[in-house]
């Protein structure tokens, strides 16, 4: 019997990569094997200079239901849990460290580490059917690792309320809180993701890569250091051929002809 890959990968002619979580019967729960497959795909993407955008999608009714609790409960051991959560953390940070923007395509529920996964993507487009929760507290397990991503996306009190109640929030509420960028009817989800991706893919890759790296670095430092880092990054970016062409095109009142 042929077993389908846990993560499906496809790339279009522009370099837009789609990684699809493919464990629908288990609501795309992040088993050790799923995390390994996702890490392998992200590592490969990080080495691909032709990649322009990553879309993170999922098959089935759920985007991702978090960690595989059955797998976790089978052999309770702190060493195992330490390894599992560290493995998950590496996947999450790999998304942030990719040199290309990452767009989550959220068609269903995203809970616990699944909600964390959405929060760690740079952008997110959600179906009106999607719902979000960090519900571990309902099982006596505070969603500590998801709280790191959630608290960097939402206002503090909103993030803390989700963490201590475990309540679901609607896609519309998630958008209002800043967890997702756009909410659309289910039938329009692919078109909305494509429209966002089109706007990103039209921009120079170097500028996006430098800008994304700086965006996250400066968030984790003091404002003086952030401005110094930003000034250096912008000066380096300005010397890139794409930026020089873009500025000249603006001066000449013509569309830019990107060198690459």
N, C-alpha and C positions, 0 to 999 in steps of 0.2 A: 504494500500500500504506500502511495506517495504522500508524504506529508508536506503541506504548503509551508513556505517560509513564514516565520513569525513577524517579519517586517518586509513588506514589499517595497521595491524601489523602481522608480521610473524617472527618466530625464527627457525633456523636450529639446528641440533644436536650439532654443535660446539659452539653455543651461539652467532651466527651472527644474529643480529636483523635487519629487514627491516621495516621501516615505510614509507608508501606510501601516499602522498597527493592524496585525492580521490574526487576532485571537478572539474573534467575535463571540464564540460560544462561552468564553470566560470574561466577557465584557472588557477585553483587552487589558486584563490585569497584568501588572508588571512582575511577572515571575523572574527568577534569576536568568532563565533562558531568554526571555523577552528583553531584559535589560542588556544582556550580552549581545543580542542581535542588533539592538538599537545602537549600542556603543560602537559596534563594528561598522555600522552604516554611517554613523556620524564621523568616525575617524577617517573613513574613506572619503567622505565629502570634504572634510577639512583639507585633504591633500589635492583636491580637484580644482585647479585654477580656472576651469571653464564654468564652474557652477556660479550662478547668479543669485538665486533665491531658493530657499527650502520651504516647501509646504509640508507640514506635519498633519497627517490625516488618520482616519481610523475606519475600519469596516465594522458593520453591525450597528446595533442600537445604541451602544455606548461608545463615547470617545475613549475613556479609560477610567476604570473603577479603582485605580490605585494599586497597592501591593496585593499580591496573591496571598490572602490570609490563610487559605488551606495549606499552602506550601509552608508558610511561616509557622503555623501551629503544629505541623507534623513532627518537627524535632526542635522543641524549644531549647535554645542555647544562646547566651548573650554573645558569644563569639560569632555565631552565625548571623545574628541580627546586626552586630557591628559591621560585619562584612557586607551584608545586604544593603544597609542604609548608606554605607560609603560608596558602594557600587552605584546606587541610585543617584547619589550626589554627583558622581563623576559624569553621569549621563546628563544631568541637569546643567552642570557647568559647561559641558561640551556644546550644548545648544547656545549658551551665551557667548562662548569663545569662537564659534564659527565666524568666518570672515564675511558671511552673507546673512542678510535678514532672514528670519524664520517666522513664518506665518502659520498659526494653528488654525486648522479647519475643524470646527467643533460641531458635530452633528447630533450629539446626544449627551448623556450625563458625563461629568468629569468630577470625580470625587477623590478626596485625600491626595495621594501622590499624582492622581490624574489631574486634579485641579492645580497642583504644583506644576505639572507639565505645561499646562496652558499658561500659567503665570511666567514660566521661564522662557516661553517663546517671545520674540520681540513684538509681535502683533498677533491679533486673534480675530477671526470672523466666526460668528456663531449662528446657528439656526435658532429660530424662536423656540424650538423644542428642547434646546440644550438647558441643562441645569447644573449648578455648581455647588459643591459642599466640601468642607474639610471635616468629615464626620467621624474621625477616629475617636473623639471624645465620647461618643455614644457607646463605644465598646470599652471605655476605660483607658484609651490610648490617645493622649493628646498629640495632635498632628504637628510635632515639633519641626521636622524637616520641611513640610509644606509651609509652615509659618514663615520660614526665611524668605521664600518667594512671594508669599501672599502679602507680607508686611512691606515689601518693596514695590507692590503694585497698587495696593489699596490704602486709603486713609487708615491710620492706626486703629481707631475705635471700630471701624467697619470690619477690618481684618480680625480684630480680637473677638468681636461678637460672633463671627463665623466660626472661629476656632473653639470658643467655649460653649457654643450652643450646638454645633454640628448641623445647623439648619441648612436646607437647600436655599439657594437664591436663584431667581429666574435669569434668563439670558438678558432681559431688559435691565434688571437690577445690576447684573454683573457689568453691563456696559456703563451704567450710571456711576458705578464705583471705580471704573477704570480697569477692570480685569480683561475686558474684550473691547475691541475697537468698533465693530459693526455687528448688528443683529438683523437678520433678514428671514423671510419665510423659507421653509425647508427647500422648496423648489428653486429658490434663487441663490442657494448657498454657493454652488460651484461658480456661478456667474459673478457673485460678489468677490469670491476669492480670486478669480481670474482678473477682475478689474483692478484689484489692489496689486496683485503680482505684476500686471502689465505696467503700472505706474512706477513700480520699483525697478523692474528689469530694464526700463528705458534709461536708467541713470548709470553713470560710470561706476564700474565695480570697485576701483581703487578708492574713490571717494566714500562709497558705502562701507567698505572694509575699515578704513581709517576712522570714519565717523562712528561706526558701531563700537569699535574697541574703545575709543575715547569716551563715548556716552556712558558705558558701564564703569570705566575706571574712575571718572570724575564723580559718579554717584557715591562711591565708597571712600571719598577723601574729603578733606576740608576745602572750603571755598577758595582760599588763596592758592593752594596746590592745584585745585581744579582749573582755575583760570590760567595758571602757568602751563599746565599740561595742554589745555585747550589751545592756547596761543601757539605753542610749539607744533601741535598737530596740524593746526590750520596753516601755519607757514609751510610745513612739509607738503601738505595737500595742495597748496597754491603752486608749488613747483611741479606738480604732476601735469603732464601734457594735456590731460582732459580738462583740468581746471583752467589752464592757460588758454585753451581753445574756447572754453565756455565763456570766460570773461571777455575775450576778444570778440566773440560772436555777439555778446550783449552790447558791446561798444559799437559794433558794426550794424547792429539791428538786423541780425539774420539768425536762422536756426543754427545751433552748434553742429559741427561734424566731428563726432567723437573719434579720437585716434584709436581707442581700444578700451 
